[in-house]
Amino acid sequence: MTIQTYTHKRGATLSLAGAVTLPAGVWGATSQVKQDVAGALVLVEVLAVTLAPIAVPDPGGPTHTILLESSSAAAADWPLGRLQCDVRFQDASVPPVVLPTETFDIKVVREVTGVPA
């Protein structure tokens, strides 16, 4: 998953798909969208995450597919401007192995079509 800044229209369905490489094991993932408010990260939304192993991955290639989603109704409440997001992968071992992605920005912009005048 390689994203630096993703531009998203407020009120549109968010659906970001990709592929990731994880070590052997049983993995899960979580993802949150947050806004920086005076230096404090405030939760905007917990995204729905679908992480699925690739049945027969290519050697050295991605091992899992990933999908991050938010409904249009939930994204309608997102503030305009820059939000931050990352994904936290965690395996089933005790203690768990935790692998966070780099943080990426979501630039939320206003929708033009469909907005009442």
matplotlib code that plots the C-alpha trace (Angstrom):
import matplotlib.pyplot as plt

x = [0.0, 1.7, -0.2, 1.2, -1.8, -5.2, -7.8, -11.3, -14.6, -16.6, -19.7, -18.4, -17.8, -14.2, -12.8, -9.0, -7.8, -4.2, -1.9, 0.6, 3.5, 3.3, 5.4, 3.9, 1.1, -2.5, -3.0, -5.6, -5.7, -7.3, -7.3, -8.4, -8.8, -7.8, -7.6, -4.9, -6.6, -4.0, -1.5, -3.9, -5.1, -8.9, -10.7, -12.8, -13.7, -12.7, -12.5, -13.8, -10.8, -10.9, -7.6, -7.4, -4.5, -3.6, -4.1, -0.8, 1.3, 4.2, 7.6, 8.7, 5.3, 2.4, 0.8, -2.5, -5.1, -6.5, -9.5, -10.2, -13.8, -16.1, -19.7, -20.9, -23.0, -20.1, -17.8, -20.4, -19.4, -15.7, -14.2, -12.7, -8.9, -6.1, -6.8, -4.3, -4.6, -2.5, -3.1, -2.0, -1.4, -1.3, -0.7, -2.3, 0.8, 1.2, 2.5, 1.4, 3.7, 2.5, 3.4, 2.1, 2.2, 3.5, 0.9, -0.7, -2.8, -6.4, -7.2, -11.0, -12.5, -16.0, -18.3, -19.6, -22.2, -25.2, -24.7, -27.7, -27.1]
y = [0.0, 3.2, 6.4, 9.8, 12.1, 11.0, 13.6, 12.7, 14.5, 14.9, 12.7, 10.3, 6.6, 5.9, 2.7, 2.3, -1.1, -2.4, -5.2, -5.6, -8.0, -9.4, -12.1, -15.6, -15.8, -14.9, -11.2, -8.6, -4.9, -1.7, 1.8, 5.2, 8.6, 11.5, 15.3, 17.3, 19.9, 22.2, 19.3, 16.7, 13.9, 13.7, 10.6, 11.3, 7.7, 4.1, 2.7, -0.8, -2.9, -6.1, -8.0, -11.3, -13.6, -14.2, -17.9, -18.4, -15.3, -14.7, -15.2, -11.9, -10.3, -9.2, -11.7, -10.0, -7.8, -4.9, -2.7, 0.4, 1.7, 4.4, 4.9, 8.1, 8.9, 8.7, 10.6, 13.4, 14.4, 14.6, 18.1, 19.8, 19.9, 17.6, 14.4, 11.7, 7.9, 4.8, 1.0, -1.1, -4.8, -7.2, -10.9, -13.5, -14.4, -13.6, -11.0, -9.9, -8.6, -5.1, -3.4, 0.1, 1.6, 5.1, 7.8, 9.2, 12.3, 12.5, 15.9, 16.3, 18.7, 20.0, 18.3, 20.6, 18.5, 17.5, 20.3, 22.6, 26.1]
z = [0.0, -1.1, -0.7, 0.3, -0.1, -1.2, -2.2, -1.2, -1.8, 1.4, 1.3, -1.2, -0.4, 0.5, -1.0, -1.0, -2.3, -2.3, -1.6, 1.2, 2.1, 5.7, 7.4, 7.8, 10.3, 10.9, 10.5, 11.2, 10.5, 11.9, 10.5, 11.8, 10.3, 12.6, 12.5, 14.1, 16.3, 18.0, 18.2, 19.4, 17.1, 17.3, 15.9, 12.8, 11.9, 12.4, 8.9, 7.9, 7.0, 4.9, 4.9, 3.0, 2.3, -1.3, -2.0, -3.9, -3.6, -6.0, -4.5, -3.0, -3.9, -1.8, 0.6, 1.3, -0.3, 1.7, 1.4, 3.6, 3.5, 4.8, 3.8, 2.1, 5.1, 7.5, 5.1, 4.8, 8.3, 7.7, 8.1, 5.1, 5.0, 5.9, 7.8, 8.7, 8.4, 8.8, 9.1, 12.0, 11.3, 14.2, 14.1, 16.4, 18.4, 22.1, 22.5, 19.1, 16.3, 15.4, 12.1, 11.5, 8.0, 7.3, 8.0, 4.9, 4.4, 3.2, 1.7, 2.1, -0.5, -1.0, -3.5, -6.2, -8.0, -5.8, -3.3, -2.9, -4.1]

ax = plt.figure().add_subplot(projection="3d")
ax.plot(x, y, z, "-o")
ax.set_aspect("equal")
plt.show()
